[in-house]
Amino acid sequence: MKTTALYSLLAAGSLMLGAGSVASANEAYWHQWRGPNFDGVAPRANPPTEWSETKNVKWKVKTPGFGTSTPIIWGDKVFLLTAIKTPGATAAVPSPVPAAQVAQPKGPGAGAPPPGGGKGKRGGGFGAEKPTEKYQFVVMCLDRANGKTIWQKTVRAEVPHEGHHRDHGFASASPVTDGKHLYVSFGSRGLYCLDFEGNVKWEVDLGDMTTRNSFGEGSSPALFGDVLVQTWDQEANSFVVALDKHTGKELWRKSREEATSWATPLIIVVNGKPQAIVNATTKVRAYDLKSGDIVWESSGQTVNVIPSPVTGHGMVYVMSGFRGSALHAIKLGKTGDLTGSDSIVWSFNRGTPYVPSPLLYGDKLYFHKGNDAFLSCFDAVKGTQHYVEERLSGPNGIYASPLGAAGKVYVIGRDGTSLVLKHSDKLEVLATNKLDDRIDASPAAAGNELFLRGHASLYCLAEK
């Protein structure tokens, strides 16, 4: 695509808040991974403080298959991704759009299996068995009022080429919407654009990913204006790609010297120019959204990066917590290699998260230790500690990222135990709540409702 054409696509998002935010008027919804401003905060929501299986449950619906992606909410609709095992199924799912309309991957190595692994080449590890049965990869649209299914669309059906971690699944990336279309990534099973009636408008196949130890895939697509960004970090031939959201055609693709990581890109405007910030093991990098060129980079993260960056106060906060701990608050506006420079405003090297992403709520930065029920809270501007690695009584393990709303912080445990904390520089528990389901997906909030996706059911919680 010509540079002028790409610039016109970016101009459509120049007044947005970043990471696909659809202007402040739409902060009432939860339209993407980590909420309206990609910081974990639902600025206009007032969800309940207390709930149980018999209290403040507006509706609870069984969900087919399995997935750990966060539901997203727009208007009166809830969108959800799942992967449904279909033992013995052999019928192929036809392409929902004519082949001539399907965007094809471009660039070096596009669509080719990475070295050492393609279809049928890998087994698994850490509980990741090589699949032998077909799965349906499904997008669901639910009625926000009652949880009933409005439509259910299978975008692909196949036997996955590799397995996933025993705590993971084949539907871990969250969708994103601009209020008119839905953008969905099933990773190696394709990237899709659907309208709100469930019709597939375009699809792109980026090839088969080879993940570390067959842990699986999970980076969500990020949307800004008319540009969709997807990372593809794997064990060889990693890249980041930008697509035209209208057609799925590639705008640019950049190779990355990275192994497998799972962080979702953060897109923000710095000095009038949008840039996509991608956290990973070797370096965190900011890519110019217009050209794909690296604006700045900084090293110092751990391996297996999962937490997504958050931004505020003129900084971006990046962290990781497997086989080490790293938190860097990086001042925005500089270019080049920022490693060890004064652009690193403050840092911390203890008790950072492995799976959960941080919550930036006003001037407070909250984050978990590893995947455990320990919470830290820092002054996001100064880097001073309010509390560090405070043990949370109740939850047994945490994968979900914390959520902020109505002066409260919501912490969701894997065993269905949740804590509601006061948004404060002191740890104060307002309520402890328990559901029967196990919960690994991060929460979402809109209006007076809290949406929790369990292994078996989706809950909509609201004061009665």
N, C-alpha and C positions, 0 to 999 in steps of 0.2 A: 504494500500500500504506500502511496506517496506520502511524504511527510506532512504536506498541507492537509491531506484528508485525515490523517491520524490526529493532527492538532485539532481539527474540528470536532472529532469524537471526544477528545479530552476537554474541550471547551464546555461541553454539555455538563461536565461535572465540576467546573471550576469554582462554583459557589457552594459545593457540598462540603459537609463536615469531614469527610474522609472515610475510607474503608467501605464505600458503597452507601454511606448515609444519604437518605433521600430528603434532606433538609429538615429543619427542626419541627416543621408542622407534622411530620410523620414519626416523631419520637414516641407516639402512642403505641407503635407496633414494635415487634421484635423480628426484624426482617432478615437477620443474618447471624452467623456465629458470633457470639459475644455481644449481641445487642446493637441498638441504633448507632452508637458511636464507637463500637468495637472495644469497649472498656469494661464490659460486664455490668453496666448500670442501665436500669430501666427508668429513665428520668421522670416519666409521667405515670408510672405504675404505683399501685398501692395494694399489693397482694396480702393475703392473710398472714397473721403471725402464728396461728395455731391450726393444726389439722391432725386428722387420723383417718383410719378407714371408715369411720362413722361420723366424722366432724368436718364440715366445710369442704366436702367433696361435691363439686358441681356436677361432674361426671367422671366416670372411669370406664375406659374401653379396652378390651383385649386387642393387642396388635399382632398381626400375622408375622411370621418369620422372626428375625432378630436384627437389631441395629442399636448403635450407641450414639448416633448423631442427634444433635439438638433439634427439636421441632422449631419451626419458625411460624410467626403469626402475622397476617396481613388482613386488615378489615375483619370480616366475619369468617375467615378461613384459617385453618391450621394445616401446614404441610409437613410431611414426615417421610423419611426414607427407610426402607427395610429390604432385607434379602431373605427370600423364602426358599428353603430347600424343597426340591420336588423329586423325591426318589423315583427312579425308573422313567422319568420324563425324557423324551427323546426329540420331541417336536421343536424345531427352531422357531424363534420369534421373528417374524418378517420385519424388515426395516419400516418404521412408521412414516418415512418420507421417501420420495423418489431418490434413487442413487445420485442423480445429477444435482440434487439439492444438498447432499451431505458433504460438509466441508471435509477436506482431506488434510492430514498433517503435512507440514512442510519442514524444511531444514535438515541438517546433517543427521542421518540415522533415524529420521522420523518414521514411526510405525514399526521399526525393526526390533526384534527381541534383543535385550541387552546381553552382553557376553556372559556365558555361564548359566544362563537361565532363560527359557522361553516357555511356551506351552508344553507341559508335561515333563519339564526338565528338573523340577525341584521337589523335594519332600518337605519336611518341616522340622521345627524345633520348638522347645519351650511350650509344648502342648499344641503345636501347629501341625496338624496332620494334612497330608496332601489330599485335597478333595477328589472324590470319585463320582459325586452326584451333581446333577445340574441344580443351579439356583436361579430363581427369578429375581431380577433387580427391579424394585418396585418403588414408584412415587405415589404417595397417598395424599388426598385432599380431604380434610375432615371439616364438618360444620362446627364452628367455634361455640355455638350455642348449646349443642348437645353431644358432640363427639361422633355423630354418625358419619359414615363414609359417604362423601359426595361422589368421588371417583377414585379409581385405583388403576394405575397404568404400569404395565410391565414394559420397561424400555429395552431390556435384553434378558436372555436366558442362556446360560452356558455353564459348563464345569469350570470353575476358577482354576487358573494355571498354577497357583500356589496357595498355601493355607494362610492361617493367621494365628496370632497369639491366643492362648486359651481364654483370655479375658476380653478379646477383641471381637471383630466380626467383619462382614463384607459391606456394611452400610454405616460407616463411621464419619464420613464427611458431611457437614451440614449444608443444606441448600441456602441460596440467597435469592432475593427478589427485588425488582425495581418497582413493584406495584402493578406491573402489567404482565411480566413473564417470570418464570421460575428457572433458575440456573442450578443444575444438579451435577455433582461429580460422583461417579462410582469408580473412580480411578481407572484401573486397567479394563474396566467394563464400560468405559466411555464417559464423556462429558456431554450434557444435554441441555437444551433450551425447550421449555414447555410453556404453553399459554395456560391461563387459569382454568381452562376446560379440560386440560390433560392432553392436548394435542402437541406432539413433538414437532418443533419448528426446525431444529437442526441438531446434528450430533457430530461429535469429533472423537475419533479413536486415537489416543496418544501412544498406543502400544501396550506391552505387558511390563509391569514394574517388577524388579527383583529386589525385595526388601531384606534387610538384615535378619537372619535367622527365621525368615518367613514370618516376621512379626505382623505383616499386613500394612494396609494403607489408611490414610485418614486426613490428609490436608484438605481443607475446604477451599473452594474458589472464592476469590475476593472481587468485588465489583466497584468500579468508580466511573461515573458517567456512562459512557458506552463501551468501556474497556473491561474485560474480564481477565483476571490473572490467576494462573494455576502453577504451583510448584510441582516438580517431579523429581524429588530427591530419592535416589535409590543407590544400590551398591556399585553401579557403573553407569556412565553416560547420563548424569543428572542434568536437569535444565529447568528453567523457568520460562513460561510462555504467556504472551498476551494475545487475546482474541477479541475480535469485533463481536460485541454481544448480539448484534442483529443477524449476523450470518455464520458465526463460528470460525471465520477465516482468520488465519494467523496474521498478527501485526508485527510481532518480532518474537524471536526465541534466542535465549542466551544459555550457553553451557555453564555448568557449575561444578567446581571441584569440591563436591560434597558426597558423603555417603547418606544412608537413609536418615531422614528426619521427617517430622510430622507437623511442624508449625505452619499455621495459615498466614498468608501475607497480610500486612497492615498497609493500607494506602492512605496517605495524607498529603496535604499541600504544604510545601515549604518554600517560602519566598516566591509564592505565586505559581510554583511548578509542582505537579503531583509526582510523588515517588512511592514505589512499592518497597516496603521494608520486609525482608525475609530473614528470619533467625535460623541458624544452623550451626553445626558443630565446628567447622573450620572458621567461619566468619559470619557475622550478621552483615548483610549488604543492603544498600538502598539503591534501587534501580529507577532511573528516569522513566516515567511511564510513557513518555513520547517516543523515546529511542531504544530503551532497554539498556542503555549504558549505565555503568556503575557510578553513582554519585559519591558515595562514601562507603567505607567498610571498616569493621573492627573485629578483632579476634578475642578469644577468652572464654567462650562458652564450653560446656561439657559435651560428651557424646550423647547420641539419641535425643536430640532436641525435640521437644513436643510443645511447650508453652508458647502461645502467640504473644507478640509484642503488644504493648499498650502505649498511648501517647497522651501527653498533657504538660502544661507548664513549660512549653518550649523544649521538651525532652521526649525521648522515646525510652521505654524501659524494657530491657530484654533479659531473660533469665532462663536457666536450665538447672537440672538437679540430679543427673544420673552419673555415678562415679565421680562425684565432685559437686560443687555448688558455685553458681555464678549469677550475679545480678549486677547489671550495669545501667546507670542512668546517663544517657548520652544526649548532649546538647545538640539540637538540630541547627542546620545552617552552614556547617562546614563541609568541605569536600576532601576526598583522598582517604588515606589510611589514618584512622583516628585512634588506633591502638596505642594506649599509654599516653595519649595527649590530654590537654586540659578540657577537651570535649567530653571526657568521662567525668561528669560532675561529681558523682559519688558511686560507690560500689559496695557490695557485700558478698561474702564468700562462705555463707553458712545457712543451712536450712531452707534452701530454695526448692521449688517443685519439680517433680519428674513429669507427671501427666497433667495436673490442673494448670490452667492459665491464671495469671494474676487478675485481681480486681483493682482498678484505679477509680476511687470514689472521692471526688473532690480533691483535697490535698492529702489523702491517705491512700497508701498502696498496701493491699492485703495479699498475702500469698501463703500457701501451704508448704510444709516440709515433705519432700518426696511425695509419696502417696498416702501419707499418714495424717491422723487427726491432730496436727499441730499447726498453729496459725501464728503468723507474724504480721505486724502492722507498723509501717514506717511513715514518717513525714516525707511525702513524695518530692517536695522541693528541696529540703535541706538534707535529707538522708538520715535524719535522726530517728532513733528507735522509740516507738511508743511501747511495744512489747514484742518479744522475740520467742518463737517456738513455744507458745503457750499450749499446753495440753488441753484438748477439747474433750470433755466427758460425754460419752454417748456413741458417736459414730465409730465404726470399726473399718478403717480404711476409707480413702477418698480419691476418686478419679474425677468427679465433677468439679468444674470451676465455680468459685463463689460468685454470687449475684448481689448487687446493691439496688435497693429501692426503698423509698419512703423513710429514709433515715435508718434503715436496717440492712444487715448483711446476712445472706442466706447461705448456709453451709450444708451440703447434701452428702451424706455418708453412703458407702456402698451397700450397707446392710439395711437401708431404708430409714435409718435414723437421721434426722435433720435438726440443725440448730439455727435459731434466729437470734442474731446478736445485735446489740445497739451499735450504730455507726459512731464510733467514739475512739478516743485515744486510750481508753481502758477497756479491757475485755469484760463485757457484761452480757450474760445469756438472758434473753427475754423469753425464750420458749424452747422446749425440746419436743420434737414430733416424731411419730413412728408410722411407717407404712409397711405393708406385708411384702412388697416387692423389693428386689435388689435394684439399685440405681447406679449406673455408671455414666449416663448421659448428663450433660450440664443443664441446669434449669433455664427456663425462659419465662418472662413476665410481660404482661400487657394489660392495661386497664387495672381492674381489681383482681386479676387472675394470675395464678402461678401454674406453670405447666411442668410436670415432672414425668420423664419417660423412664419407666422401669423395664426390666427384662421381659416382662409379660404384658404390661398394660401402660397406657398413657393416662395420666391424671390431670384434670383441670380442677384446681383448688381455688375457692373463693369464699369470702364471708357470707354466711346465710343469715 
